[in-house]
Amino acid sequence: MAIGPAAAQAGQSAASAEATLDRAMDKLVAMPGGPPGVAVIVQRGEARSFHTAGVARVGGKTQWRPSDHMRIASVAKAFSAAAILSLVDRGRLSLEDPLEAHLDWLPIAWSRVTVAQALNHTSGLPDYSAAQAFQEFFADNLHAYVKPRELVGFVADKPLEFEPGSEYRYSNTDNIVLGLIAAEVSREDYSQVLLQRVFEPLEMPRTSLPVGFQLPIPHVRGYVLSPPEPPTDVTTLLSMSGAWASGGIQSTAGDLNRFVRGYVGRKLFGSATQRQQLHFVKGHSEPPGPGVNSAGLGIFRYKAGCGTVYGHTGNLPGFTQFTAASLDGLRSVTVSANAQIVPKSKSAAVRAGFDALRRVGALAVCAALAAR
């Protein structure tokens, strides 16, 4: 999608940029393929503003609040990267380590893959979530608990999809393996690794990694859209054990904004490790973020019309997410929608809704980067 008006915002005041953002959000939730509600945090230094449009629940009047829980989908991949890079920073493992150095039970065919290649989706590992066996199992067992190692088992008999490092291809298996490595190296359960290395250092008390299907109260309801039919509530449809380190984390807009500021702003690892992280290859997050996307190690670079930010996007049934920050961590955005809105939807209305949501993300970036 062309950024269009967002590019023109580069010289706007912060107040003008945020007013434009508010109008775009109102337009988004009014569209047939738009979400019931959308929430945006824009922060410049200590000045933080919270914007919301639409509703937190279909049929209700309550608007989204910064403390409402939600699923962050594939933004969870940035959390597994944060844990791994924290361990790299402390010399507990190397980005060049082969996966088998820490998980000797992985298929022999995967032995050439390195930690770095799993971080930037150049591993060639087959995506377990796309496997027919996984999809058939969860279709019949929506609330089932599946162990992380069992998720790998859905594709353990498959070869690499390409020579490691030769191309980019987004795979949820990458982050399942990374979560298992973080746990193995730390000799802790992965949820404890996240608590000790991410949640507590960044003061994120409302963020956790569930293994079930419930969301803490208060929470926003999440929906699947199929216009012109009413939205379908899928808030508690799926067990998050099926996403785990690749997309299972639940958080709030406020906590997620704190995360991206700390993650990009080097509060979890130092500048030498970040320099390795910021080696980019051609590739976009899922779904694509604003502007031109490039893939680093557990992070994406978004070159919008008014500047560049770094972060991650995500989507799963019920929610679509985008969060990013300037390289110093001082300017940040978090954009959350309570519906799964993707560019490859079979619905033309939802595809149009995605374009509008991506424009909201671009406008939020420009508001965060506004000079005054």
Helices and strands as residue ranges (DSSP letters): H 5-8, G 9-11, H 14-30, E 37-44, E 47-54, E 69-71, G 73-75, H 76-89, G 99-101, G 108-110, H 115-119, G 128-130, H 132-140, H 148-153, H 172-186, H 190-194, I 195-199, E 223-226, E 229-233, G 240-242, G 244-246, E 250-252, H 253-264, H 271-277, E 281-282, E 292-295, E 300-304, E 307-316, E 319-325, E 331-337, H 348-369
